Amino acid sequence: EEEERRKKEFEEKLREIERQKQKEAEEKRIKELEQQKIEKEIEEQRLKEIEEQTKNAEQKAREQEEKRLRDIEQSRLQEIEEQKRIQKKTEEEERRKKEFEEKLREIERQKQKEAEEKRIKELEQQKIEKEIEEQRLKEIEEQTKNAEQKAREQEEKRLRDIEQSRLQEIE
């Protein structure tokens, strides 16, 4: 009976341990679910805020677009008024403007002509300088050629003199 009683106590303890484990697992699961619930609520709140910000941004964009369109319309009206004022200007002002533009073109033509003449003079100067340089190079080349010819002749004479000297020596 004692063994039976101890066996039952042991089994009861095992069941108690199992119940405790299940209870702890259940509590852990409840905490996880609560954490998930909190995270979900935070995410929903974040999404609501984003949605609200998006809504506000869209509203602001619509208002800005409406203002831009109003401004364009206002600008067009002002432009039309300005064009009417321009059309009312006298022909005299138009004639003076054309004369002024013609003078500017004439000045520009004169500048281009002067620049062209200056460029031609520079090219002529460069041509002259090039010819002078080529002449100088030809002279240097000629002098070099003459100096080389003279050096060869002197060397040949020296060799002949040496040869002559040997022959005399032999004699």
C-alpha positions in Angstrom: 0.0 0.0 0.0 2.9 2.3 0.8 4.5 1.7 -2.6 1.1 2.2 -4.3 0.7 5.5 -2.4 4.2 6.6 -3.3 3.6 5.7 -6.9 0.3 7.7 -7.0 2.1 10.7 -5.3 4.9 10.4 -7.9 2.4 10.3 -10.8 0.5 13.2 -9.2 3.8 15.2 -9.1 4.4 14.4 -12.7 0.9 15.6 -13.7 1.5 18.7 -11.6 4.8 19.4 -13.4 3.0 18.8 -16.8 0.2 21.1 -15.8 2.8 23.7 -14.7 4.6 23.4 -18.0 1.3 23.7 -19.9 0.3 26.7 -17.8 3.7 28.4 -18.4 3.4 27.6 -22.2 -0.1 29.0 -22.2 1.0 32.2 -20.3 3.9 32.5 -22.8 1.5 32.1 -25.7 -0.8 34.7 -24.2 2.1 37.2 -23.8 3.1 36.6 -27.4 -0.4 37.2 -28.6 -0.7 40.3 -26.5 2.7 41.5 -27.9 1.4 40.7 -31.4 -1.8 42.6 -30.6 0.2 45.6 -29.4 2.5 45.5 -32.5 -0.6 45.2 -34.7 -2.2 48.2 -33.0 1.0 50.2 -33.4 1.2 49.2 -37.1 -2.4 50.1 -37.6 -1.8 53.5 -35.9 1.2 54.0 -38.1 -0.7 53.1 -41.2 -3.5 55.5 -40.1 -1.0 58.3 -39.7 0.6 57.6 -43.1 -2.9 57.5 -44.6 -3.7 60.8 -42.9 -0.4 62.4 -44.1 -1.0 61.1 -47.6 -4.6 62.5 -47.5 -3.2 65.9 -46.3 -0.4 65.8 -48.9 -2.9 65.1 -51.7 -5.2 67.9 -50.4 -2.3 70.3 -50.3 -1.2 69.2 -53.8 -4.8 69.8 -55.1 -4.9 73.2 -53.5 -1.4 74.1 -55.0 -2.5 72.8 -58.4 -5.7 74.9 -58.2 -3.6 77.9 -57.1 -1.2 77.3 -60.0 -4.0 77.1 -62.5 -5.6 80.3 -61.1 -2.1 82.0 -61.3 -1.7 80.8 -64.9 -5.2 82.2 -65.8 -4.4 85.5 -64.1 -1.1 85.6 -65.9 -2.8 84.9 -69.2 -5.3 87.7 -68.6 -2.4 90.1 -67.7 -0.6 88.9 -70.8 -3.6 89.7 -73.0 -3.8 93.2 -71.4 -0.1 93.7 -72.0 -0.5 92.6 -75.7 -3.3 95.2 -76.1 -1.0 97.9 -74.7 1.8 96.8 -77.0 -0.5 96.9 -80.0 -1.4 100.4 -79.2 2.2 101.6 -79.5 2.9 103.9 -82.3 4.5 103.1 -85.6 7.1 105.7 -84.9 8.4 103.6 -81.9 8.6 100.5 -84.2 10.5 102.5 -86.9 13.0 103.8 -84.3 13.5 100.2 -83.0 14.2 99.0 -86.5 16.7 101.8 -87.1 18.5 101.0 -83.8 18.7 97.3 -84.8 20.1 98.2 -88.2 22.7 100.4 -86.5 23.6 97.5 -84.2 23.9 95.2 -87.2 26.1 97.7 -89.0 28.4 98.0 -86.0 28.6 94.2 -85.8 29.4 94.0 -89.6 32.1 96.6 -89.0 33.6 94.7 -86.1 33.6 91.5 -88.1 35.3 93.3 -91.0 37.9 94.7 -88.7 38.4 91.3 -87.0 38.7 89.7 -90.5 41.3 92.3 -91.6 43.2 91.8 -88.4 43.2 88.1 -88.9 44.5 88.5 -92.5 47.3 90.7 -91.2 48.2 88.2 -88.5 48.2 85.4 -91.1 50.4 87.5 -93.5 52.7 88.2 -90.6 52.9 84.5 -89.7 53.6 83.7 -93.3 56.5 86.3 -93.4 57.9 84.9 -90.2 57.6 81.4 -91.5 59.4 82.4 -94.7 62.1 84.1 -92.7 62.5 81.0 -90.4 62.6 78.7 -93.5 65.3 81.0 -95.1 67.3 80.9 -91.8 67.0 77.1 -91.6 68.1 76.9 -95.3 71.1 79.1 -94.5 72.0 77.0 -91.4 71.6 73.8 -93.5 73.8 75.3 -96.2 76.4 76.4 -93.6 76.3 72.9 -92.0 76.7 71.3 -95.5 79.6 73.6 -96.3 81.2 72.9 -92.9 80.8 69.1 -93.4 82.3 69.4 -96.9 85.2 71.4 -95.6 85.7 68.9 -92.8 85.7 66.0 -95.3 88.2 67.8 -97.5 90.5 68.6 -94.5 90.3 65.0 -93.4 91.1 63.8 -96.9 94.0 66.2 -97.1 95.2 65.0 -93.7 95.1 61.4 -94.8 96.9 62.3 -98.1 99.5 64.2 -96.1 100.0 61.2 -93.8 100.2 58.9 -96.8 102.7 61.3 -98.5 104.7 61.4 -95.3 104.8 57.6 -95.1 105.9 57.4 -98.7 108.6 59.9 -98.1 109.6 58.0 -95.0 109.8 54.8 -97.0 111.9 56.6 -99.7 
